[in-house]
Amino acid sequence: MSPTKHNKEKKEPPPPLQHKSFAAYPAHTDSVSASVPYQRNVWDRQDRWIVAALTLLCAFTRLYRIGRRNVSSWDERHFGKFGALYINRTFYHDLHPPTAKLLVALSEVMAGHNGTFNFKGEYPPYVNYVFMRQFMALFGIGLAPLAYLTCHQLNMRRRACVLAALFVTLDNATCVMSRFILLDAPLLFFTAASLCSVAGLQNSRHQAFSRTWWRWLLFTGASLGLVASCKWVGFLTIGLVGLYTIDELLNMYSDCLAIKTLASHFLARVLCLIVVPLIIYAACFKVHFVVLNRSGPGDSRMPPAFQASLIGSPLGHQPFTVAYSSQLTLRSLHSGSGLLHSHAHRYPMGSQQQQITCYGHSDTNNEWIIARPQGEGFNDTSSAPEPVRHGDVVSLMHRQTKTMLHSHRAHMAPVSTKDYEVTAYGKLGWKDRNNNWRVEIVNEQSKVVNGELHAITTQFNLRHVSTNCLLSAAAVKLPSWGFRQTEVSCSREGSPQLLANLWVVEKHVNARLPKADMRSMVKRSFLRDFVQLNIVMARSNNALIPDRDKYNHLESDPWTWPLLLYPMRMLGSWKKGDIKYYEVGNPLLWWSSTICCVLLPLQIFLYFARRQRKAPAVWAPGEALHYWNGAKLLWGGWFMHYIPFFAMGRVTYIHHVLPALYFALLLLAFEIDYLCRRILQNRLQNVIVGIWAVAALAVFCWFAPLTFGYSGAIEELKYRQWLPTWNLYRDKYMV
């Protein structure tokens, strides 16, 4: 036998491929020893019993004495009212997406509520508020099994899974926010469901395109759609999953995966993690629009065509064709601008003539009379009404002050300094060319296209005859002298198609013209309504700006949340006999989880430093991969749900940190388990885990009177005030 042949026969087989996997554990192969501790967990009967016990404990904390306070508390007066409006099918405006509020409405329907109670004051006997609270508490109860299952999917040891679920159960702030008719419990539930689904997807990575893999991928997409449609903070969860997905695809690419396989992975994630959430998010708004088909307090923020389509809307029946001498209200198509408005106040600079603004609410100062130039044809009742047509030159008189819509080259707008100033100046009949405007129809949304100006359906420009500029309202706010209303200017460079330059006649009054059913004239588009409502919601969110010069005991800054500096009183009255709730977290869990989140990057840095220096390995086989993939998912979730609040200009409250806290609590259990395994024997590990569980339970019980409702004198609990910044029994900032 030749040496060459002998060498070929003795050649050892190649070692199994080591994946640079984003999964919790490496792919299981026959070469992996059974002694390696990092294998996938297997769900068995013991897990079922543990989850059942944890769920019962969590149910007790969420349901115990849940109906004790029979008065609408905290934001129940808002979200309970929205549920009643769904029952009445009355359109309303709110800054949050509709899913969680639809769940509130479902709880009210199941409780037999008829929609007549407005959720102010004491609940009447016919309103089963206890059932409504219990229904919403179910989402808080679901956090415990989800926490256990998530840690199980991350292949944490059973005792760590139990500890994580206990931490979530025994946090006082999470508990108290689950005991009322609020949106926070569904938000937290779907956030937890998203994390659990991602963990399951990560754990099934080496079964790509199997039924289990597809199931977890679809669950992830569905959870993302639901969490985003509860509150927009859910988009932070989408950001987390997006970063996870990018990292996973990059790992596959670096593993030199076949292009066809990589493309299949990419398309599967596009379908399940982008298309599915979008469909669910849009479907929630579709249900919202279908149910709310009656005019209500919130429809004025929507376009006139939307308002006119609602049952009972004041815009639903009015003259269709606009004629001279008609009384009009004009709305800018730029979202957030409002209705053309004037009032008896002057600009403090420039021409110092009467102000022209846009105002977002119904007001008699929004009313204008359309007339011919220099007032020709005004109040002409002897001849037939003459419609206003494309290209007509008109003048607009402010009905209350009898002044004319005016612009000039002499002065620039106070804020938009590239545009000309627009004022109310002159009287009807004055021969002033600066009061003349040309009607230029840009778009007609009805089937009647005849060159005439129509109410609601005609989008048009008003071009100033003398300067050739366009009347514009770009949602730019005036200073306090302009009452923070929207600036109106005359744009010299803007396109006629620009929304800020487009106007519609929202309300048309003319006794000489017959009224038409506008519902048959307008054309609604779900996509247009969907986009418009989301824009309005965004503007409402941005308008919630804190007043730094005024103390508000409800508000707190993000940097104070992990330190638990400013817990929140959940009702205004704090007297003896009042049932008082205090949103204070479990200090042991909040402070220890904060330390854990702050120190984790240092821990990772030290590991990579040791690796760079080629120090002796301190990890067991597979331990580094297990630790890294679990820690970065949990720490990344905390980071993504907490740090963005520092960039937000809106008002913030302590319960905004609860989604981030959920990730932090799971990370705390993860770190305790990791450190115990590294430095302690198995028996001592159980002791340490038991001490943590007992300590968390003891602190929860210490603050339980404030979680379940306390009716005695608050001074009796003053020893439960652990920090001087807490306003538990005395608020030193309130006069």
Residue pairs with C-beta under 8 A, 6 or more apart in sequence:
15 31
16 29
16 31
18 26
19 26
19 27
19 206
19 255
20 251
20 254
20 255
21 27
21 205
21 206
21 251
21 625
21 629
22 202
22 205
22 244
22 247
22 248
22 251
22 629
23 202
23 203
23 205
23 206
23 629
24 40
24 153
24 154
24 155
24 199
24 202
24 203
24 625
24 626
24 629
24 630
25 38
25 39
25 40
25 155
25 203
25 622
25 625
25 626
26 32
26 38
26 622
26 625
27 206
28 39
28 40
28 206
32 39
33 621
36 620
36 621
36 622
37 620
37 622
37 623
38 155
38 620
38 621
38 622
38 623
38 625
38 626
39 155
40 155
40 203
41 152
41 153
41 155
41 156
41 158
43 152
46 158
47 148
47 152
47 158
50 148
50 158
50 161
50 162
51 144
51 145
51 148
51 149
51 165
54 144
54 145
54 148
54 162
54 165
54 166
54 169
55 141
55 144
55 145
57 144
57 166
57 169
58 140
58 141
58 143
58 144
58 165
58 168
58 169
59 141
61 169
61 170
61 175
61 700
61 707
62 137
62 140
62 141
62 175
62 178
62 179
63 134
63 137
63 141
63 179
64 708
65 708
65 709
66 130
66 133
66 134
66 137
66 179
67 129
67 130
67 133
68 579
68 708
68 709
69 579
69 581
69 709
70 122
70 123
70 129
71 121
71 122
71 123
72 80
72 119
72 120
72 121
72 122
72 123
72 129
73 180
73 570
73 571
73 581
74 180
74 182
74 570
74 571
74 581
75 180
75 182
75 183
76 119
76 180
76 181
76 182
77 119
77 120
78 94
78 119
79 100
79 101
79 104
79 181
79 182
79 183
80 104
80 108
80 119
80 132
80 181
81 118
81 119
81 120
82 92
82 94
82 101
82 104
82 105
83 101
83 104
83 105
83 107
83 108
83 113
83 132
83 181
84 105
84 108
84 113
84 115
84 116
84 117
84 118
84 119
85 91
85 92
85 115
85 292
85 296
86 101
86 102
86 105
86 108
86 291
86 292
87 105
87 108
87 109
87 113
87 114
87 115
88 115
88 294
89 291
89 292
89 293
89 294
90 292
90 294
90 295
90 296
90 297
91 292
91 293
91 294
91 295
91 296
91 298
91 299
91 302
91 310
92 292
92 296
92 297
92 298
93 297
93 298
93 299
93 301
93 536
93 540
94 101
94 298
94 537
94 540
95 537
95 540
95 541
95 544
96 183
96 230
96 231
96 232
96 537
97 228
97 229
97 230
97 231
97 232
97 281
97 284
97 285
97 537
98 229
98 284
98 285
98 287
98 288
99 186
99 226
99 229
99 230
99 284
100 183
100 186
100 187
100 229
100 230
100 231
101 183
102 284
102 287
102 288
102 291
103 135
103 136
103 139
103 186
104 132
104 136
104 181
104 183
106 135
107 131
107 132
107 135
107 136
107 181
108 115
108 132
110 131
110 135
111 127
111 128
111 129
111 131
111 132
111 135
112 126
112 128
113 126
113 127
113 128
113 132
114 126
117 123
117 124
117 126
117 127
123 129
129 181
132 181
133 179
133 180
133 181
136 178
136 180
136 181
136 182
136 185
136 186
137 178
137 179
137 185
138 185
139 178
139 185
139 186
139 188
139 189
140 174
140 175
140 177
140 178
140 179
140 185
140 188
140 189
141 178
142 189
142 192
143 168
143 169
143 174
143 178
143 188
143 189
143 192
143 662
144 165
144 168
144 169
145 165
146 189
146 192
146 193
146 195
146 196
147 161
147 164
147 165
147 167
147 168
147 192
147 662
147 665
147 666
148 161
148 162
148 164
148 165
149 196
150 164
150 192
150 195
150 196
150 199
150 666
151 160
151 161
151 164
151 165
151 666
151 669
151 670
152 161
153 196
153 199
153 200
153 202
153 203
154 199
154 202
154 203
154 629
154 630
154 633
154 634
154 670
155 203
155 626
155 630
156 164
156 630
156 669
156 670
156 673
157 673
157 677
159 673
159 685
159 686
159 689
160 669
160 670
160 672
160 673
160 689
161 669
162 689
162 693
163 669
163 672
163 673
163 689
163 692
163 693
164 665
164 666
164 668
164 669
164 670
166 693
166 696
166 697
167 589
167 593
167 665
167 666
167 668
167 669
167 696
168 174
168 662
168 665
168 666
169 175
170 586
170 589
170 696
170 697
170 699
170 700
171 585
171 586
171 589
171 590
171 661
171 665
171 700
172 584
172 585
172 586
172 700
172 703
172 704
172 706
172 707
173 567
173 583
173 584
173 585
173 586
173 654
173 655
173 658
173 661
174 188
174 585
174 658
174 661
174 662
175 700
175 707
176 570
176 581
176 582
176 583
176 706
176 707
177 184
177 185
177 188
177 583
177 655
177 658
178 184
178 185
178 188
179 707
183 230
183 231
184 655
184 658
186 230
187 227
187 230
187 231
187 233
187 234
187 659
188 658
188 659
188 662
190 223
190 226
190 227
190 230
190 234
191 227
191 234
191 237
191 641
191 659
191 662
192 662
193 219
193 223
193 226
193 227
194 220
194 223
194 224
194 227
194 237
194 240
194 241
195 237
195 633
195 637
195 662
195 663
195 666
196 223
197 216
197 219
197 220
197 223
198 220
198 240
198 241
198 244
198 633
199 633
200 216
200 219
201 213
201 216
201 217
201 220
202 244
202 629
202 633
204 210
204 212
204 213
204 216
205 213
205 248
207 213
208 265
209 264
209 268
214 268
217 268
217 269
217 272
217 273
218 272
218 276
220 241
220 272
220 273
221 272
221 273
221 274
221 275
221 276
221 277
221 280
222 276
222 277
222 280
224 234
224 237
224 238
224 241
224 273
224 276
224 277
225 276
225 277
225 278
225 279
225 280
225 281
226 234
226 280
227 234
227 237
227 238
228 234
228 235
228 237
228 238
228 277
228 281
229 280
229 281
229 284
229 285
232 537
232 541
233 641
233 656
233 659
236 640
236 641
236 644
236 659
237 637
237 640
237 641
237 659
238 277
239 640
240 636
240 637
240 640
240 641
241 273
242 273
243 636
243 640
244 633
244 636
245 269
245 273
249 262
249 265
249 266
249 269
252 261
252 262
252 265
253 262
257 265
282 530
285 530
285 533
286 526
286 530
289 526
289 529
293 310
293 311
294 310
294 311
294 312
295 307
295 310
295 311
295 312
295 313
295 314
295 316
296 310
299 306
299 307
299 310
299 313
300 307
300 360
300 361
300 362
301 360
301 536
302 529
302 532
302 533
302 536
303 331
303 333
303 504
303 528
303 532
304 315
304 331
304 455
304 456
304 504
304 505
304 506
305 445
305 456
305 457
305 522
305 523
305 524
306 524
306 529
306 532
307 313
307 315
307 506
308 315
308 316
308 456
308 518
308 519
308 521
308 522
309 316
309 518
309 519
309 522
309 524
310 316
314 507
315 456
315 506
315 507
315 518
316 517
316 518
316 519
317 515
317 516
317 517
317 518
318 455
318 507
318 508
318 509
318 515
318 516
318 518
319 326
319 455
319 508
319 509
319 510
319 513
319 514
319 515
319 516
320 448
320 454
320 455
320 508
320 516
320 518
320 521
321 387
321 452
321 453
321 454
321 455
321 513
322 328
322 370
322 387
322 388
322 452
322 453
322 454
322 455
322 458
322 505
322 508
323 385
323 386
323 387
323 388
323 510
323 512
323 513
324 370
324 371
324 372
324 377
324 378
324 380
324 385
324 386
324 388
324 394
325 369
325 370
325 371
325 377
325 378
325 379
325 380
325 381
325 385
325 510
325 512
326 369
326 370
326 508
326 509
326 510
326 513
327 367
327 368
327 369
327 399
327 508
327 509
327 510
328 367
328 368
328 369
328 370
328 396
328 505
328 506
328 507
328 508
328 509
329 339
329 340
329 366
329 367
329 368
329 505
329 506
329 507
330 339
330 340
330 368
330 503
330 504
330 505
330 506
331 337
331 338
331 339
331 340
331 503
331 504
331 506
332 338
332 339
332 340
332 358
332 473
332 486
332 499
332 500
332 502
332 503
333 459
333 499
333 500
333 502
333 503
333 504
334 473
334 474
334 475
334 499
334 500
334 502
335 475
335 499
335 532
335 535
335 536
335 539
336 360
336 475
336 486
336 535
336 536
336 539
337 358
337 360
337 473
337 474
337 475
337 486
337 500
338 358
338 359
338 360
338 361
338 473
338 485
338 486
339 358
339 359
339 360
339 363
339 366
339 506
340 356
340 358
340 366
340 368
340 405
340 473
340 488
340 503
341 356
341 357
341 358
341 359
341 363
341 365
341 366
341 485
342 354
342 355
342 356
342 357
342 365
342 398
342 400
342 401
342 403
342 424
343 354
343 355
343 357
343 365
343 400
343 401
344 354
344 401
345 354
345 355
345 481
345 483
346 352
346 353
346 354
346 355
347 353
347 355
347 414
347 421
347 423
347 481
348 481
349 414
350 411
350 412
350 414
350 421
351 408
351 410
351 411
351 421
351 423
351 425
353 406
353 423
353 424
353 425
354 401
354 403
354 423
354 424
354 425
355 423
355 424
355 482
356 405
356 422
356 423
356 424
356 488
357 478
357 482
357 483
357 485
357 486
357 487
357 488
358 473
358 485
358 486
358 487
358 488
359 365
359 366
359 485
359 486
360 486
364 399
364 400
365 398
365 400
367 398
367 399
367 400
368 396
368 397
368 398
368 399
368 405
369 378
369 396
369 397
369 399
370 388
370 394
370 395
370 396
371 377
371 378
371 394
371 395
371 396
371 397
371 428
372 378
372 393
372 394
372 395
373 393
373 394
373 395
373 435
373 436
374 395
374 429
374 430
374 431
374 432
374 435
375 395
375 397
375 428
375 429
377 386
378 397
378 428
381 512
385 510
385 512
385 513
387 452
387 453
388 394
388 439
388 452
388 453
389 439
389 451
389 452
389 453
390 439
390 440
390 441
390 451
390 452
390 453
390 460
391 438
391 439
391 440
392 438
392 439
393 436
393 437
393 438
393 439
393 465
394 436
394 437
394 438
394 439
395 404
395 405
395 428
395 435
395 436
395 437
396 404
396 405
396 437
397 403
397 404
397 405
397 428
398 404
398 405
398 424
401 424
402 427
402 428
403 424
403 425
403 426
403 427
404 424
404 425
404 426
404 427
404 428
404 430
404 432
404 435
405 422
405 424
405 435
405 437
405 471
406 422
406 423
406 424
406 425
406 426
406 432
406 434
406 435
407 420
407 421
407 422
407 423
407 434
407 464
407 466
407 467
407 469
407 471
407 490
408 420
408 421
408 423
408 434
408 466
408 467
409 420
409 466
409 467
410 421
411 420
411 421
412 418
412 419
412 420
412 421
413 419
413 420
413 421
413 422
413 487
413 489
413 490
414 421
414 478
414 482
414 487
415 476
415 477
415 478
415 487
415 489
416 472
416 474
416 476
416 487
416 489
416 491
418 492
418 493
419 469
419 472
419 489
419 490
419 491
419 492
420 464
420 467
420 469
420 489
420 490
420 492
421 489
421 490
422 471
422 488
422 489
422 490
425 432
425 434
425 435
426 432
426 434
426 435
433 465
433 466
434 464
434 466
436 464
436 465
436 466
437 462
437 463
437 464
437 465
437 471
438 462
438 463
438 464
438 465
439 453
439 460
439 461
439 462
440 460
440 461
440 462
440 463
440 496
441 451
441 453
441 458
441 459
441 460
442 459
442 460
442 461
442 496
442 497
442 502
443 458
443 459
443 502
444 454
444 457
444 458
444 459
445 457
445 458
445 459
445 522
445 523
446 454
446 457
446 458
446 521
446 522
446 523
448 454
448 457
448 521
452 458
453 460
453 505
454 505
454 521
455 505
455 506
455 507
455 508
455 518
456 504
456 505
456 506
456 518
456 521
456 522
457 504
457 521
457 522
457 523
458 504
458 505
459 502
459 503
459 504
460 502
460 503
460 504
461 470
461 471
461 496
461 501
461 502
461 503
462 470
462 471
462 503
463 469
463 470
463 471
464 470
464 471
464 490
467 490
467 492
468 492
469 490
469 491
469 492
470 490
470 491
470 494
470 496
470 501
471 488
471 490
471 491
471 501
471 503
472 488
472 489
472 490
472 491
472 494
472 498
472 500
472 501
473 486
473 487
473 488
473 489
473 500
474 486
474 487
474 489
474 500
475 486
475 500
475 539
476 486
476 487
477 484
477 485
477 486
477 487
478 484
478 485
478 486
478 487
491 498
491 500
491 501
494 500
494 501
495 501
496 502
541 650
542 649
542 650
544 650
544 651
545 649
545 650
545 651
546 552
546 555
546 650
546 651
546 652
551 733
551 734
553 568
553 569
553 727
553 731
553 733
553 734
554 568
554 569
554 653
555 651
555 652
555 653
556 565
556 566
556 568
556 652
556 653
556 654
557 652
558 642
558 645
558 646
558 652
558 656
558 657
559 646
560 566
560 654
561 642
561 654
561 656
561 657
562 590
562 591
562 593
562 594
562 597
562 642
562 657
563 590
563 591
563 594
564 584
564 585
564 587
564 590
564 591
564 723
565 723
565 725
566 654
566 725
566 726
566 727
567 582
567 583
567 584
567 585
567 654
567 726
567 727
567 728
568 582
568 583
568 653
568 654
568 655
569 580
569 581
569 582
569 583
569 727
570 580
570 581
570 582
570 583
571 578
571 580
571 581
574 580
574 714
576 711
576 712
576 713
576 714
577 711
578 711
579 709
579 710
579 711
580 706
580 709
580 710
580 711
580 714
581 706
581 707
581 709
582 703
582 706
582 707
582 728
583 654
583 655
584 703
584 706
584 726
584 728
585 661
586 696
586 699
586 700
586 703
587 699
587 722
588 695
588 696
588 699
589 665
589 668
589 696
589 699
590 661
592 668
593 661
593 664
593 665
593 667
593 668
594 664
596 664
596 667
596 668
596 671
597 635
597 638
597 639
597 664
597 667
600 631
600 635
600 667
600 671
601 635
604 628
604 631
607 624
610 618
619 627
627 674
630 670
631 667
631 670
631 671
634 663
634 664
634 666
634 667
634 670
635 663
635 667
637 660
637 662
637 663
638 660
638 663
638 664
638 667
641 659
641 660
641 663
642 657
642 660
645 652
645 656
645 657
672 688
672 689
672 692
673 689
676 684
676 685
676 688
676 689
677 685
680 688
700 707
702 720
703 720
705 717
705 720
706 717
706 720
706 728
710 717
714 728
714 729
715 729
717 728
717 729
718 728
718 729
720 728
721 728
721 729
727 733
727 734
